[in-house]
């Protein structure tokens, strides 16, 4: 999904959550992860091509979305989700709870889009799966 879509859907969902008096730290954590999780796409592109052009980075990801197991995005892995769950359980702060919910929201949108367009497998969903394939 495009970063713009994640940004807009996050804002809409935060407005919805605000109607239920959800606390600001939760909303900030949610927005931060849901809207900006795709920053790992840029880091992947930067490491691969040594290029700081963010527009080219996201165009690159659009171009590989139909190629199996092409990209590794660390913030989109199950291990990152589990680490976030662990941090949330340890620190028990609204920000971390919001961050976890935003992360899951972001990944759910990516998964729904991937299923719809039949391209769920263009990225590695697990660090261990990625490392074992090398």
C-alpha positions as CSV (number, residue, x, y, z in Angstrom):
1,X,0.0,0.0,0.0
2,X,1.2,3.5,-0.7
3,X,2.5,5.6,2.2
4,X,-0.1,8.2,1.4
5,X,-2.9,5.7,1.8
6,X,-1.5,4.5,5.2
7,X,-1.2,8.2,6.3
8,X,-4.8,9.0,5.3
9,X,-6.3,5.8,6.7
10,X,-4.4,6.3,10.0
11,X,-5.7,9.9,10.3
12,X,-9.3,8.7,9.7
13,X,-9.0,5.9,12.2
14,X,-7.5,8.2,14.8
15,X,-10.4,10.6,14.4
16,X,-12.7,7.6,14.9
17,X,-10.8,6.6,18.0
18,X,-10.9,10.1,19.4
19,X,-14.7,10.0,19.4
20,X,-14.3,7.4,22.2
21,X,-11.9,9.6,24.2
22,X,-8.8,7.5,23.5
23,X,-5.8,9.0,25.2
24,X,-3.3,11.1,23.3
25,X,-0.2,8.9,23.9
26,X,-2.1,5.9,22.5
27,X,-3.1,7.9,19.4
28,X,0.4,9.2,18.9
29,X,1.8,5.6,19.1
30,X,-0.9,4.4,16.7
31,X,-0.3,7.1,14.2
32,X,3.5,6.8,14.3
33,X,3.5,3.1,13.5
34,X,0.5,2.9,11.2
35,X,1.5,5.9,9.0
36,X,5.2,5.6,9.0
37,X,6.0,1.9,9.1
38,X,7.0,1.9,5.5
39,X,10.2,3.7,6.3
40,X,11.8,0.3,6.2
41,X,11.1,0.3,2.4
42,X,13.3,3.3,2.1
43,X,16.1,1.8,4.3
44,X,16.0,-1.4,2.2
45,X,16.3,0.7,-1.0
46,X,19.1,2.8,0.5
47,X,21.1,-0.2,1.5
48,X,20.5,-1.9,-1.9
49,X,21.1,1.0,-4.2
50,X,23.0,3.6,-2.1
51,X,20.5,6.2,-3.2
52,X,18.7,8.7,-0.9
53,X,15.8,9.4,-3.3
54,X,12.7,8.5,-1.4
55,X,10.4,8.8,-4.5
56,X,12.6,6.3,-6.3
57,X,12.6,4.0,-3.3
58,X,8.8,3.8,-3.3
59,X,8.6,3.5,-7.0
60,X,11.0,0.6,-6.7
61,X,8.7,-1.1,-4.3
62,X,5.7,-0.6,-6.6
63,X,7.7,-2.2,-9.4
64,X,8.5,-5.4,-7.4
65,X,5.2,-6.1,-5.9
66,X,4.4,-8.9,-8.3
67,X,7.8,-10.6,-7.9
68,X,8.0,-13.3,-5.2
69,X,10.3,-12.8,-2.2
70,X,12.0,-9.8,-3.6
71,X,12.2,-7.5,-0.6
72,X,13.1,-7.8,3.1
73,X,11.5,-5.1,5.3
74,X,12.4,-5.6,8.9
75,X,9.5,-3.6,10.3
76,X,7.0,-5.8,8.5
77,X,8.2,-9.1,10.0
78,X,6.6,-11.3,12.6
79,X,9.7,-10.9,14.7
80,X,9.2,-7.2,14.9
81,X,5.5,-7.7,15.8
82,X,6.6,-10.1,18.6
83,X,9.3,-7.6,19.9
84,X,6.6,-4.9,19.9
85,X,4.3,-7.1,21.9
86,X,7.1,-7.8,24.4
87,X,7.9,-4.1,24.8
88,X,4.2,-3.4,25.3
89,X,3.9,-6.0,28.0
90,X,7.0,-4.9,29.7
91,X,6.4,-1.1,29.7
92,X,2.6,-1.0,29.8
93,X,2.4,2.5,28.4
94,X,-0.4,3.9,26.3
95,X,2.2,4.9,23.6
96,X,3.4,1.3,23.2
97,X,-0.1,-0.1,23.2
98,X,-1.0,2.4,20.4
99,X,2.2,1.6,18.5
100,X,1.3,-2.1,18.6
101,X,-2.3,-1.4,17.4
102,X,-1.0,0.9,14.7
103,X,1.5,-1.7,13.6
104,X,-1.2,-4.4,13.4
105,X,-3.5,-1.9,11.6
106,X,-0.8,-1.2,9.0
107,X,0.1,-4.9,8.4
108,X,-3.6,-5.8,8.1
109,X,-4.1,-3.2,5.4
110,X,-1.0,-4.5,3.6
111,X,-2.2,-8.1,3.9
112,X,-5.7,-7.3,2.7
113,X,-4.3,-5.5,-0.3
114,X,-1.9,-8.3,-1.0
115,X,-4.7,-10.9,-0.9
116,X,-6.9,-8.7,-3.1
117,X,-4.1,-8.3,-5.7
118,X,-2.7,-11.9,-5.2
119,X,0.7,-10.6,-4.3
120,X,1.2,-11.4,-0.6
121,X,4.6,-13.0,-1.3
122,X,6.6,-10.1,-2.7
123,X,8.3,-9.5,0.7
124,X,9.6,-11.8,3.4
125,X,7.3,-11.8,6.4
126,X,9.9,-13.4,8.7
127,X,13.6,-12.7,9.5
128,X,14.2,-16.4,10.0
129,X,12.5,-17.3,6.8
130,X,14.7,-14.7,5.0
131,X,17.9,-15.9,6.6
132,X,17.2,-19.6,6.0
133,X,16.7,-18.9,2.3
134,X,20.2,-17.3,1.9
